[in-house]
Amino acid sequence: MAKKRKKKQTQQTPRPAQSAAKKGEAKPKPKKKTAPGAGIKRWIAPVALALVVVAALITAQALIRRNAARPTGPWTLTILHTTDVEGYLDPCG
Amino acid sequence: MARRATVIKDYRAKTPYLLVLDAGDALFGQPVSDISQGKALTEAMGLMGYNAMAIGERDLAHFPELLDRSREAKFAFLSANLVYADSGKPVFTPYIVQDVGGRKVAIIGLTPADDTFKSFVPPSTNITAKDPVETAREYVAKAHADKVDAVVILSHLGNVMDRKIATEVNGITAIVGGHSYDLLQETLQLNNTVIGQAGYGGEWLGEITVDFDAEGNVTSAKAGVIPLTEDYADDPELAALAARYNAALPPTPTVQP
């Protein structure tokens, strides 16, 4: 009986290396403390980059459309103009 | 004014490349315009589809009302050389790039900086007028940087200054002038810039035409005036507007003999 007890005790004494491993298992590393809003901060750069890319694409598309719609060929600019009307609703002008 | 509206409508039906401009001193000066604080003319010009007007010294004499009208108007109030004395910031829009039938036309406003400015503009307004020639040079360069098809100076400087600017500043397609009451019935062209001025009181409508080739070069330019005689019918909408504002005038006092 005493022999059995002794054997049990021997088994229970861990080797130094095992002890460290078991220690590690038993005590999980404490989680790093994250600053409030750190999760959001991680997203700011990629979202901003995506927005910049989208804005650039929209601008480029608008410029292409504008240039495509711009007429070509000879043309005549007509300007009708007045001056120094000085508040006249009448007579003729 | 009702006849003017008829002519403008006729032109609008004929060409997509039309600008309608006023070279300043438009809004004030008669009982009907002064009592309405410039609203009568602002509304009328909006109905006629004006694109822009320059700021004249007589407009500036009613500075607070003028600012209010500039915020309400359907067209631009332009002056590139009027700035606040303390900050140097422009008082009105310096220039616009107008889409004219798909073409881009820059319109730059200029206001006199000489003694007429000082005599009409109350010192309390805290505004000053910069040198018009240098200002024209600066904004014409800006307009060309915008890759416009044409550059128009809307000037209330008088014909002498208009000639000076046309001669000294390159790259101006046309100068629409005012202030000196000149009725330019013949084409005046200096340094490839055509200059027009249409008298006073709204009795004439100035007309400038500029032909461009496919490369954007000016091939010819003409300027003249259209007398708004009885040959032109009154536009009903503008006639009604004039009648409405005239009806709001107080009765003229009768003089006892």
Interface residues (C-beta under 8 A of the other chain):
Chain A: A69 R70 P71 T72 G73 P74 W75 T76 L77 T78 I79 L80 H81 T82 T83 D84 V85 E86 G87 Y88 L89 D90 P91 C92 G93
Chain B: M1 R3 R4 V7 I8 Y11 T15 Y17 L18 L19 V20 L21 D22 A23 G24 D25 A26 L27 F28 G29 Q30 V32 S33 D34 G38 A40 L41 A44 G56 R58 V100 G101 G102 R103 K104 V105 A150 V152 H156 T173 A174 V176 G177 G178 H179 Y181 G196 Q197 A198 G199 Y200 G201 G202 E203 W204 L205 G206 E207 I208 T209 V210 D211 F212 D213 A214 T219 L228 T229 E230 L241 A242 Y245 N246
